[in-house]
Amino acid sequence: MWTKWTTLSTAFCLIQGARGLPQTATSPASTGVLSITVSTAVASPTVSLSNSLPSQVPLPPKQAWCPSEIFCAGELLQTVNVAGLYPDPKTFVDKPTEKPSQQVLSNFRNVTNSSSLNVGSIVNFVDTDFRGEGLELEPVALANFNAQPTFLNNVTDPLLKGWSQVVHGYWTQLIRATNRSALCPTGSSGGPCESSLIPLNHTFVVPGGRFREQYYWDSYWIVLGLLKSELFGIVNDTLQNFMDELEHIGFIPNGGRVYYLNRSQPPLFISMLAAYVEASNDTSILSRALPLAEVSKELAWWATNRSLAVTSPFTNATYTVYRYAVNNTAPRPESYLTDYLTANDPTLSTPLSDSERADLYAELASGAETGWDYSSRWEKNPFAGGSNDTNPGLRTLNIRGTLPVDLNSILYKAHLTLAGFYNNQSRSAVAANHTRAAIALREGILDLFWDSPKRAFYDFNLTSNARGTILSAANFYPLWNGIIPDELLADGSGATAFGLFSTLNLVLNRYNGTYPVTFLETGLQWDAPNTWPPHQFIILEALRNLPSNITSTPLPPAPSGNSTYTLIPSGQLGIPEDQLPGQLIIGNSNATKTGSAADINTLNGTVFNGGNATEGQGWAAVLQRELANRYFASALCSWHATGGEIPNLLPRLSPEELNVTLSVNNTGNMFEKFSMSDIDSAGRGGEYTVQAGFGWTNGVVLWIASLYGDQLVAPVCPNLTAEVVTTSSSTNSNAAATLGLPSVLSLVGVVVVSVLGLFL
């Protein structure tokens, strides 16, 4: 897209005059904001500094969209990565240079041309020529921060009300602004330094951990939480930043770094805009937002770069639909070593060819654009290599050959939302265009993705010209966005609609946590056992979107002697019951996988940590109550297990207990993902360690507190120091006594990365 670094420089210098409602910075004392220290990672190679550098494969092609000779694919970036200085490759590309670009490049050539080149030489070069990562951003205090937002009145349980207030306060720790005093003139080789940051004109909320800049789809759930916290100005600022990017870059990139400029993320800007306008009644923002949201920028970019015409094998109708497909032939800079090793695995008996490597790099970047990087739903062979070696599976990625049901559902809602905005402005002709586009996309979604016998939505595989077979949380995206198959509406008994949510019922009865991404354990972070906050929100919204006439019947019980697995429509899950992920009871003992005893969480009228049984609730209301409570259990128990406490409400765990999670000096972590089985630990797997902070986790907590606060009950958290007890079976009567105790060894492995505190 961009062929000159000077053109990029112009694009990144987002105008200062963009309209917004900025928060005024105040002193920490006036808002209770604690000072935040930006830490700098210390190089920690896994080999001796005297070791020679590993041999390298030839450099990949230069990427026109990323022309930096320091932070984009090239000799310097590859050499620093193969030296293995940092556990996370993103660390290096987030470090501004200490010197002008040309001097850094000259110093690099001197180092690499030296006869004494070794790992230590590269460590010294980076230490001398680069500054601390993230220094171009600074924390900002919030003016008029209200410690008692209105939504807290909806939470009746004192403990959960107090904890919701704590989470509300975390926004003060995640607000950032561009630090102009430390800013490098982006793209200027003659400037005093160079940085990968895309500077923003307005304040914003970072997700947390390694995600130290503004991100696209994360911001949707952050925005929802900020709105519940009545921080309308920060939401306006966030939207203004996205509009600046649309205006000057032409689309909203994955995140606020130059190495993200070849890809976007799930297009939720229009949904963010709608949520803001509805909550604030500020329609003035639409004068700038609407032209940028539709044909001139956001939707135009997706239509131009990510759409294609597909003829249905089921009806022979042709639809314009969308996919994720990134043009890229090099490792992603922020994951350079990870991608490099995936493509150049030394254990491969037949090395990949140049074209195969290029294709794989494009697939890896496309996976990052999906937001689900990575999941078995994208792989041709999801079990290649097994859960301890994900590279073979990643080499079978087929993302560009997949039509994702979630992406198309989001774009359907975007068109429908814009139609509503234009109708409110009496611009009926423009509104009609968006309505027609939405109707056409809805028809394509129901034709290509909806499997009526299985009562579920699946991705469509362009390679095989057929629907996929892996059930994932993407199944719930159409209903979240208002697409309800007619047959669900026509069945007044609600049985057809319940079939779509039957796996949720299984999860709540069978496991300790919330809904997983898939039910396959592959070692990838967007597979079991991981569960993600956005998906729990989406499932709750999907349930809320069902009309009451098909959800008022009672939750169906499992047949006598059987588990809730038998309530799932035939073929929907695609996995036999005995191949489902296991659930630990105490220590290392798994619950039985088949029969009624597998439903170890089932109680009378509810599930363990699912809130109180409520007479007269229809099946959808029951599932909402149970999932909302279970999400609170996952987020609160893992926070408490890593050092969280609330004076007079929730005492801090003992040093002996906190030592189990290596959190003796910690103050509680809000994790980016959780486990479907261990509610006092974070999720696991993937290409980076679990992150704490965490923007979308906090946002979903506050959203649930606001909507379900009167149904939330304080959870029973596991006893971290319980002795290992082996039980031969678990029954309904003893579920509360035996559930939820994780494998201590696995818990230590996932929490160790967070011992330095809540905000890494």
N, C-alpha and C positions, 0 to 999 in steps of 0.2 A: 504493500500500500504506500509506504513512505520510502522514497528513494534517496533523500538527502537528510543528513543529520540536522541541517539548518531548518529544513521544513518541520522536522519533529520539534525543534526548539520553539518555533512559532506556535505549533499546536499545543505545546505544554504550558506556554505562558498564558494561562487562562485569565481573561480580563478581570480586573479588580472591580469593575463597576457592575457586576452581575447583581441583580436584585436579590435581597434576602433579609432575614430577620436574625442577625447574628446575636449569639449570647455574649453579654459583656463579661469579660474576665474580672474576677475579684480575687481578693487574697484568700488563701486556704482557710484562714481563721473564720472568715465570714460564712463559709459554706460547710466547714468540717472536712474539707478535702485534705487528705494527707499528701505530703510531698511524694513524688514518684521518681525513683532513681532509674535512669536508663542504663542498663548493664551492657557491658561489652564482652562478647564471647572471647575466650582465650584459646588460641590455637592448641589443639590437643591431638596431634597425629597418633595413629595407633602403632606406628613403627618408630624406630630410632631416628633421630634427626640426622644422623650420619648416613642413613640409607639412601641409595640412589632412587631417583624417581622411577616408577613403573613405566614400562614401555607403553606407547600410545598408538592407537589406530590413527589413520590420516584424519585431518580436520574435516568436519562436515562443511557443506556449502555455507557461505555467508547468507544471512537472512535479511532480505531487503527491508523488512519491517522493523528490524532491530540492528542498526548499524554501529552501535558502540563497539569499539575495539577492546573494551574492558569488561562490560557487563553483558555482552551478547556473545553468541557462539564464535569462538576464535581461539587463537593460540594461548592467550593469557588465561581465559576462563577455563579452558580444558586443562592446562598445566596445573593451575591452582587446585582444581577439583581432583585430579588424579593423585595429587600429593596428599589428599585426605586430611585437610587441616581441621575440619569441623564435622561433627556428626550430622548436621543439617546443611545441605548445600546452599540453602537460602541465606544463610548467615553472611557469606561472602558478598553476594550480589546486593545486599542491603547496606554495605559499608561504603560511605562516600570516600573519595580519595582525599589524601592529605595534601596533594600537590596537583598542579595542572596535568591534564591528560597526557600531553606529549612527554612530560617529564616522567610520569609513571610508566609509560610505554618504553621510554628509553632505558629507565632503570630495570625494567623487566628483561629487555634484550641483553643488558649487561650481565644480569644474573644468569640467564639461561645459556649465554655464550661462554660462561666461565667453565674452566676445566674442573672446578671443584663443586659443580652443581649437585645439590642433594636436597632432601626434604627440609633440612634446616635452612637452606638458602631461601626457599620459598616462604618459610615461616618468617624469616627476617624481612623479606621483601614486603609481605603483607603487613607486618607489624609497623614497618617504617612508612609505607606509602598509603595506608588506609586508616580511616578513623572508625569509631564505634558505630555499629549498625543502629539505625533508627534515630540518629542524632538530628536529622532534619525535621523531626516531629517533636512537639512538646505538649505536655499535659496542660489542660485549660480548666480553670475553676468555673463553676456554674454560678451565675447570678440568680438570685431569687429561687434557689433550689428549695422545693417544698418537701420536707421530710414526711409529710402526712397527706399524700395524694388521695383523692376521693376513692379510688378503687379499693383501698385498704378496708373501707367500711363494709365491703362485701364479704370479707373473710371472717368467719365466726370463731374458728378455733384460735385461741390466744397464741399458741406456739407458731402456727402457720402464718398468722398475721404478723407476728414479730419477725419471722424469717423472710416473709415477702417484703417487709420494710428494709431488711438488710440487703436483699437483692436489689431493691429499688435504689439503694444508696450506692451500688456498684457503678452506676452510670458516672458518678463523679470520678471514678478511677479509670474510665475507658474513653473519656473525652480527649480528643487531640486536635491540634492545629498545626499548620506548617510553621516551622521555626525559621522565620525569614533571616535571622542573623546567622544561621548555619547552612543556609540554602546554597547549593551550587547552581550556577546558571545552566539549566538543563541543555545538554547537547553542545555546549560551547567548548570547543577544544582549546580555546585561548583563555578560558576562565581560570580562576584559582583552584578549582576542584571539579570533579565530575561525580554525579550521583545517579542512581537508577530511579529516584523518586519522581513521580508526577505531582508537582506541587498543587495544592488545592487552595481556593480562596476562602473557604468557609470551614468552620469546625465540623467535626464528625466523630462517630464512635468506632473504635477499632474492635474487631472480634476478640483479640487477646493472643498472648503467646507470640508465636512466630508471625502471626498475621497482624503486623504492626501498622498497616495502612488501611484505607477504606476499601472494602470489598463490595462486589455487586450484590449477589443474591443473599449473602449474610445480612445485608442491610435491611431486607424486607422484615425479618423477624426482630431485628434491632428496632426498626421504626415502630412496629406494633407495640413493643415494650415501652419505648419512649413516649408514645401517645398515651398509654395507660399511666405513665409517670408525669403526664402533663408538661412534658418538655417539648412543646410545639416548635420553639425556635430552633432547637437542634435538628428536629426533623426537617424543617424548612431549609436549614443549612445543608443537610445531607442531600436533599433534592436539588438544591442549587448547584452543588458540586457535580451531580450527575448531569445536570443540564449544561454546565460548562463543558463537560467532556463531550456530550452530544454535539454541542455547537462547534467545538474546536478540534475534536479528534474524529468525530463522525459516528461514533458508537460508544457504548459504555464498556470499557475493558473489564476483564476479570477482576483486577485490582489496581491499586494506585502506583504501579511500577512500570517502567518502560518495557520490561521483559514480558508484560502481559498484553502487549499491543497487537498480537495476532489472534486474540480470542476474546469472547465475551463470557457470559454466564447466563443461567436461566433468566429470561427477560421479565423481571418483576418490577421495573421502574413504574409502569402505568398502574400496577396494583398498589405500589407505595403511594403514588400520587393520590389515588382514590381514597386510601385509608386516611391520609392526611387531611384531605378536603372534608371528608365526612366527620372527622373528629374535631377539626378546628373551625370549620365553616369559612375557611379562608379561600375563597374562589379567585382572589386576585392573582394567585400563582398560575392560574390556567392560561393567562394571556401569553406567558412565556412558554409554559410547559406543553400545551397542546400542539403547536407547530413542530416542536422538537420530538414529541412522542410518536407522531404518526408518519405520514408519507415522506417528510423531509429528512428524518434522521432514524430514530429507533426502529420502527417497523420497516422502514425502507431498507435499513441495513440487513435485517433478518431476511426480508424478501429477496434482496439482491444476492446475498452471500450464503444463505442457508436453506433456500427453498428448492423444491423440485416437484415435477409432475409425476404422479404415480397412478397406475391403473390397477384397480382392485382385482385380484383373482377370484373374488367372491361374487362381485356384481358387474364387473367390467366397466364400472364408472371410473373416471379419472379425476384426481383431486390434486390441488396444490397443497403440499404438506412440507414439514420442516424437519431438519436433522441438525446434529452438531457435526461440523466438518471444518477442521482448522488446516490452513495451508502452512506446512512446517516440515522442514527436512533436517532438523538438528535437535539435540537434546534441549529440553526447556532449561533456561538459565538458572531458575530457582531450584531445579531438581536435576541439575546437569549430571552429577555423578550417578544418580539413581537411574536415569534414562540411559546413560552411557554404558553402564554395566548390564542393563537389561538387554541392550542391543548387541553388546560385545562380550557376552558371557563366555569366560574362558573354558567353561565345561561343555560348550556346544561342540558336537562332533563335526558339524558342518557350519562354519561361520556364515552369518547372514551376508548376502550380497549388498552392494551399495544401494540398490533400489529397495531391497527388503528393509534395510536400516532406515531409509528415508520414509518408507511407508509406516514403519513402526513409530518413528518420531511423530509423524502426523497423527497417528492413532492415540499416542500418549497425550499429546496436546489437546486433541479432541475430547479425550476423557476428562481432562481438567476443565474444559469448557462446560461439560455436563454438570459439574458440581459433584458428581458421584465418581471421584477418582480414588480407587477403581472398584468395580463390582463385577460379579460373575454374569450379570445381565448383559455385559458388553462382550463377553468372551465366547469364542467358538468352542473352546475346550476348557471349561472352568476348573476342572480338576487336574489339569496338567501340572505336574510337579508337586501337588499336594499343598496343604496349608502352611508348610514350613519353607516352601520355595515358590514364591508367586511369579517369578520371572517367566517360566514356561507358559503359564496361563496368560500373562500380559502380552506375550508374543503372538497370541491368537486374538487380540482385540479386533473387533469389527464394528467400531462405533460409527464410522462414516457409512457403513452398510446397514445401519439400523435407523428406523424411524421411531423416535422415543414418544411414548404416549404422554409423558409429562410435559415435554416442550410444547407439543401441539395443543395441549389443554390450556397451558398458560397463555399462548398466543390467541386462542379462542376467546378467553376472558378479557384479554387486552382489547380486542376489537369491540367486544360487547360493552366494556367500560367506556371506551371512547365514544361509542354511539350514544350512551347515556349522557355524557358530558355535552355533546353537540346538540342533543335534543333539548337539554336544559337551556341552551343558548339560542334555541329556535333555528338552528342550522340543520334543518331536516334532511336536506340533500346529502350533506356530508355524513350525517348520522346513518342514513339509509345505506350508504356505501359500506360502512363498517358493519352494519347489521347483516348485510348480504355476505360479507366476508366471514363473519362469525357463523352464519348458518351453513355455509359451504364447508367450513372447517369442522363444524360439529358432525356433519354427515360423513366426512372422511374419517373422523375419529371413531364413530360408531361402526362404520363399515370395516375399517382396517384393523382396529385394536380390540373391539368388543367381541369376546367369545361367549356367545349366549349359553351353550350347554354347560360351560364351566363357571358361568356367572362371574367373570373377571375380565379385566383389561390387560393386554399384553403388548409389548413392543412388536413392531412389524419388521421382519428381517428381509431386506432387499435382496440379499444373496440367494436365499431359498424361496423368495416370493411367498412367504407364509408368516403367520404369527409365531412369536417365540413361545417357549414353554416354561420359562422361569417366572414364577410369580414374585413380584417385588412390591415395595411400598408405592411404586408408581401406579399400581392398581387404583389407588384412591384419588389421584390427581384429577381425573375428569369430574368426579362428584364434588370435589373441593371447588372446582371452577364452574360448577352449575350444569354439567352435562350428566343427565340421569337417563339411562336407557328406558324407552317406553315400556318395556315389559316389566321393569321394576315398579313403575307407576300403576300398571294395569292389575297387578296382583295385590288385591286388597288385604290378603292375609299377611303380607309382609315377608312371606317365606323367601320369595325371590330376592328381595333386597337384603334380607339377612344373609343369604348365601354369599353375597359379595363381602360381608364383614365376618364371615364365619371363622376365618383364620385369626382375626383379632380376638374373638371369643376363646379360641384355642390358646393363644398366647397368655391371656389373662388368667386362665385356669391352670395352665401347665407350667408357666415360668414365673420368676420373681419380678421381672422388669417389664419393659414396654415393648412395642412392636419392632421387630428387626427389619433391616433393609431387605434381606432375602432369608431363606431358611437353609442356605448352603454355607458351610464353614470352609472357606477357601484361604483364609489368612489375609484377605483384602479387607480394608476398613469399611467398605460399603457392602458388606455381607454379614451374615450371622457370625458371632453373637452380638454385633454392634447394633445399637438403636440410636437414632439421631433426633434431637429436639424438633426440627422442622417437620419430620414425618408424623410425630405425635400430634402436632398442631393440625396438619393436613387431614389426618384421620378424624379428629374431633370436628373439624369444619365440614368434612364430607358427611358425617353423621347428622350434623346440624342442618345440612341442606336438604335432607330427606323430608318430605311432607309427613305430617303427623298421622294421616290416615293409613300409612303403611308401616308405621313404627310403634303403634300403640299396643300391639299384642305382646304377651309376655315373652321373655327370653326362652327359647326352646331348650329343654334339658337334653342331655345325652341319653341315648337308650340304655336301659339297665345293663350293667356289666361292661359298658363301652365308655370310651373317653369322648371328649368334644371333637376329636379328629373325625369321628363318624358323621358329624354335622356338616362337614365341608363337602361341597358338590364334587362329584367324581372327576378326577383329573385336574382339579384346579390347582392344588399345591404341587403336584408333580413329584411328590416324594412319599414313599411308603411311611407309615407311622413309625416303624422301628428305625428309620433312618433320619428322623428329626434330631436336631441338636439335643444334647442331654441337659438335665437340670440337676445340679449338685444339691444335696440336702444338707449334709454336715460333712466337713472334711472333703474327702475325695470320692464319696459314694454317690453315684448317680441314682436318681429316681427311676422307677420302671418306665419303659417307653411305650407300653401298650396297655390297653384296658383301662378301666375306671381309675385304677390306682395311679395312673400317669397324671391325672388332674389333681395334683397335690395342693393346689391353691384354692380349690372349690370349697366355699362355705355356704351356709344357708342364705340364699338371696343375694349373695355378693361373692367376692373373692378376697383372699388375704391382701391387705393393704389396698383395698378397693373401695374404701368408704363404707358407710353403714347401709345395710339393706333397707330399701324404701318401698313400702307397699304401693302397688298400683303403677309403678314405673314400667313403661314399654321397653322393648328390647334395646332400642337405640339410646334411650336415656340411661339405661343400666350400663351399657358399654361406655358411654361418655363419662359417667360418674366413676366407673372403675379405672378407666384409662387416665383420667385427670388425677385421681389419687395416686395411681401407680407412678405417674411422671413425677409428682411431688416427692414420692418415696425415693425414687432414684436420685433426684437432684439433691434433696435434703440429706439423705443418709450418706451419700458419697462426700458431701460438703462437711458433714459432722465427722466422718471417719478420717478426714484430712485436716482436722484441727479447728473446725468451725464451732463457735459457741455464741449463745445469746444470754447476756446477764439476766438472771432471775427467771429465765425461761428454759434454757437448754445448757446445762453445764458442759464444760470442756471434758473430753474423754481423758482418762488417766494416761500418764506417760507410757505405761505398759501397753495400753491399747493403741495409742498413736504410734508406738514403735513398730507395730505390725504394718502400718502403711507408710513408715518412714516419714512421719509428719509431726515429730515432737516439737519442731520449731515452726510449724506451719499454722496458718489461721483459716483454713478452709478453702477448698477449690471448687469452682464452678466449671465442670468439664464440658468440652465440646461435644462429646458423645458418651453414651453409657453402654452397659451390658444388659442383655435380656435376662441374664441369670443372676448376676451379682449386683445388687442395688447399692452396695457401699464401695463400688469401684468404678473406674472409668472404662470406656471401651478400649479396644486394642487393635493392633495390626495396622497395616498401611505403610506408606513411605516416609512418614515422620512420626515422632513421638506424640502422645496425646497432649493436647493443648488445654491450658486453663485460662479462664478469663470471665465467662466467655459470652460474647454478645448475644448470639441467638438463643443460647440456653437461658440467659436471664430474661430475654424478651418473652419466651414462651412461658416461663414461670409467672411473670406478671400478667400475661394475657389469661392464663388459666385461673389465677387468683381472682381476677376481675369477673370472669364469667361463671366460675364454678366455686367461688369462695365459700358459699353456704353449704356445699356438699363435701368439702375437704375435711379429712380427719387426720390427726397427727399419726404418722406411720410408725410401725414397729421396725426399728433398724436392727441389723444383725449384731450379735455379740462377737467382737473381733477376737477375743481371747478364749472363746468356747473350746472345750476339749473336743477332740475328734470322736464323734459317736457314729457307729455303723448301725444303720437300720435296714432291715430287710424289705420294708415297705412303708408307705406313708398313707395315712387315711385322713379323711376330712376332719376328724376330731382332733388330730394332733398337728394339723398343718401349721397353725400359728406358732407352735413350739419348736418345730423342726426346720422351717423354711429359711432360706436367705443367707445361710452361712457360706461364704465363698471359700474357694481354695486360697489359703493364705499365700502360697507361693505365687499364684497368678496375680493376686492383688498387689503384692510387693512389686512385681515386674511392671505394672502399669502406672503405679503411683510414684515410683521413684523419681520420675522426671519432674515432678511438681514440688519437690521438697523446698525449693527456694522461695516459695510464696505463691500468692494468688495470681499475681501479674508478673509473668516471666519477661 
